[in-house]
Amino acid sequence: MKRLIFVFILTLGTSNFCIYGQTKNDDILKLLRISGTDKLTEQIMSAMITQFEELIPGIPDTFWISFWNRFREKINIDDMLYSCIPVYNKYYSHDEIKQLIKFYESPIGKKVVRVTPLLTQETMIIGQKWGDKISQDIINELMIEGYIIY
């Protein structure tokens, strides 16, 4: 019985150690994964392809589908995640990384991960329309001032 209690206390004392990685870098990588950074990166790349489709009309959809499939085979999202580790190291302590991991493992953190791609998609559309309007205003001003002649 004493042995069982000792094992139980030992397990409680080391439970935080088991939740986190061995190093700060391990925990940063875990944070990037559980926060959905990999999925968000893929969504942004997909949006870039869509923008190219709009910028270069007349190219068949079959090209873009084929290109996207080939592109996804070539890229390695983990390369991007590993490249982000020094940036997170620069701005967050190991304790702060652990707190962020706890947040993303909580119900509200999981919701943030679930809805962020949807928010990003919708706000990118808003931002694009906003940027288009600003671009048109700049072009109009340049035309009024005589810098652009159409």
Secondary structure, 3 states (H helix, E strand, C coil): CHHHHHHHHHHHHCHHHHHCCCCHHHHHHHHHHHCCHHHHHHHHHHHHHHHHHHHCCCCCHHHHHHHHHHHHHHCCHHHHHHHHHHHHHHHCCHHHHHHHHHHHHCHHHHHHHHHHHHHHHHHHHHHHHHHHHHHHHHHHHHHHCCCCCC
